[in-house]
Amino acid sequence: MAPHNLLLAILICSSIQTDLFHLQSAEASMATASLSRCQRKCGDVEIPYPFGIDKGCYLDEAFEVICDDRTGSASIPSLHGEVGTISISNHTLQYKKGQVLPLPFNKTGESMYGHSFDLNYLGNHYSISHTDNKFVALGCDFYAYLVDAETKDLLGGCASLCNRRDITPSPSSSCSGLNCCYMNFERDLRNITLNVDTINTLTKSWGCGFFTFVDKGFPLDKINFSVCDDVLYSVPVVFGWMVGNTSCGEATGEDDCICGDNTVCIDSETRNGYRCKCRDGFTGNPYVREGCQDFDECADQKDNNCGMKSVCINMEGSYFCLPSHKRILAMLLTLGKFFCIF
């Protein structure tokens, strides 16, 4: 093809693609117009969709956020505590003040074998993140363990003892079994039972114990539980979240999948429900139509492996490298979106 004909073809192709882009952009704008009016920040907390504050701005009631404009604090009615951060990419929600469960012991030192609590307040869309939290138990002379309330599988446990000369526990940063113990767990937790057995190695023991899930980054020596009465203690905790009540296959088959364009659907590991993620090469919010946009790997050299002797050519969802001596061809390909010509 002669150079002037090649240039003409490139210009025509570029014009067509520009028109298509404008049409697609207009369609996407109409689809998201109802969300554009929504308040997306409460104090310092970003509130991305599917979460929202006003009616019509969130997916369903499980993702409704209550914003206290006076204090700038955000909370979710179905959970207990103040929201710190909401992550779309990690599907996590950090609570600044997660619930701490106190367990009063019999002050005579009698065994409380088999004392159990059902922790199923999370509903269908939230779980306790195993990658971000650990289970912590504080107190004297007991063994605490977790059981899946549905499968009855033992999830793990830990034991805490106290020095006979000091029965008022105070946790150290290690929390290795003296006054305090902890355990990691292998999967997200939703509907679980906490079982507590007193070991009763002391004739007198501290009057209560405390049990909680806490953010792994929170230093345990900052926990200071000194009163056994009905005092409300709280620690930071991270929840995982998901959407829907079916699997990806069922949602897609019923044309009811919430995921937007250029996304992949990932089934939940804990129960019915799924998560949406932008495809490789795209970035943005996968829960908004056209929310996942092409990520330009060529804009920053650290995002591609072309090297100094190559030219990076960005494509939708990907990129490729050309030897530097073909720089002119690279410019033509970029201008004309080479697949329209060849």
TAJOFEN-V32089 format. One record per backbone hydrogen bond with DSSP energy under -0.5 kcal/mol. CO is the residue of the C=O (numbers start at 1). NH is the residue of the N-H. E is the energy in kcal/mol with one decimal. If there is no record, write none. Layout:
[[CO	NH	E] [CO	NH	E]]
This chain:
[[2	6	-2.6] [3	7	-2.4] [4	8	-2.0] [5	9	-2.5] [6	10	-2.2] [7	11	-2.4] [8	12	-2.5] [9	13	-2.6] [10	14	-2.6] [11	15	-2.1] [12	16	-2.3] [13	17	-2.5] [14	18	-2.2] [15	19	-2.1] [16	20	-2.3] [17	21	-2.5] [18	22	-2.2] [19	23	-2.2] [20	24	-2.6] [21	25	-2.6] [22	26	-2.3] [23	27	-2.2] [24	28	-2.5] [25	29	-2.3] [26	30	-2.0] [27	31	-1.9] [28	32	-1.6] [29	33	-0.5] [30	33	-0.6] [32	35	-1.1] [32	36	-1.0] [33	36	-0.6] [33	37	-0.6] [35	38	-1.5] [39	53	-0.5] [40	47	-2.5] [42	45	-2.3] [44	46	-0.6] [45	42	-2.6] [46	48	-0.6] [48	51	-2.0] [50	59	-2.6] [52	65	-3.0] [54	57	-2.1] [60	63	-2.1] [61	64	-1.4] [63	52	-1.7] [65	67	-0.6] [66	68	-0.6] [66	75	-1.9] [67	69	-1.0] [68	72	-3.1] [68	73	-0.8] [73	68	-2.9] [74	83	-3.0] [75	66	-3.5] [76	79	-2.2] [79	81	-0.5] [82	96	-3.6] [82	97	-0.6] [83	74	-0.5] [85	94	-2.5] [87	92	-0.9] [91	241	-1.7] [92	87	-3.0] [93	95	-0.5] [93	239	-3.0] [94	84	-4.1] [94	85	-0.9] [95	237	-1.9] [98	235	-1.2] [100	102	-0.7] [101	211	-2.2] [103	209	-1.8] [106	109	-2.2] [112	115	-1.4] [115	196	-3.0] [117	119	-0.6] [117	194	-3.0] [118	120	-0.7] [119	192	-1.3] [120	123	-0.6] [125	242	-1.7] [127	129	-0.7] [127	240	-2.8] [128	189	-1.9] [129	133	-1.2] [132	216	-3.1] [134	214	-2.4] [135	183	-2.1] [136	212	-2.3] [137	181	-2.5] [138	210	-2.8] [141	199	-2.0] [141	200	-1.1] [142	160	-2.2] [143	197	-2.6] [144	158	-2.4] [145	195	-2.9] [146	155	-2.8] [146	156	-0.8] [147	193	-2.9] [148	152	-2.2] [153	148	-2.7] [156	146	-2.8] [158	144	-2.6] [160	142	-1.6] [161	179	-3.6] [163	166	-1.8] [167	169	-0.8] [177	161	-2.8] [177	179	-0.7] [179	139	-2.1] [180	177	-2.8] [181	137	-3.0] [183	135	-2.6] [189	128	-3.4] [190	192	-0.7] [191	149	-2.0] [191	150	-0.5] [192	119	-3.3] [193	147	-2.3] [193	195	-0.6] [194	117	-2.0] [195	145	-2.5] [196	115	-1.6] [197	143	-3.2] [207	105	-2.5] [209	103	-3.0] [210	138	-3.1] [211	101	-2.8] [212	136	-3.1] [214	134	-1.9] [215	218	-2.1] [219	222	-1.7] [220	223	-2.0] [222	224	-0.5] [224	226	-1.0] [229	231	-3.1] [231	233	-0.8] [233	100	-0.9] [235	98	-4.8] [236	215	-2.9] [237	95	-3.4] [238	129	-1.6] [239	93	-2.6] [240	127	-2.1] [243	274	-2.5] [246	273	-0.7] [247	251	-2.4] [248	252	-2.8] [249	253	-2.3] [250	254	-1.7] [251	256	-3.4] [251	257	-0.6] [252	255	-1.4] [262	279	-2.5] [264	277	-2.2] [266	275	-2.8] [273	268	-2.5] [274	243	-2.8] [275	266	-3.0] [277	264	-2.9] [279	282	-2.0] [281	295	-3.1] [281	317	-0.5] [283	293	-2.8] [284	286	-0.7] [285	288	-1.4] [286	260	-3.1] [288	291	-2.7] [291	285	-1.0] [291	293	-0.8] [293	283	-2.7] [294	296	-0.6] [295	297	-1.2] [296	299	-1.2] [300	303	-2.1] [301	304	-1.5] [307	310	-1.1] [309	324	-2.3] [311	322	-2.5] [312	314	-0.6] [313	320	-2.1] [315	317	-0.6] [315	318	-1.6] [318	315	-2.8] [320	313	-3.1] [322	311	-3.6] [323	326	-2.0] [324	327	-1.3] [326	330	-2.1] [327	331	-2.0] [328	332	-2.0] [329	333	-2.7] [330	334	-2.4] [331	335	-2.1] [332	336	-2.4] [333	337	-1.2] [333	338	-1.2] [337	340	-2.8] [338	341	-1.6] [338	342	-2.0]]
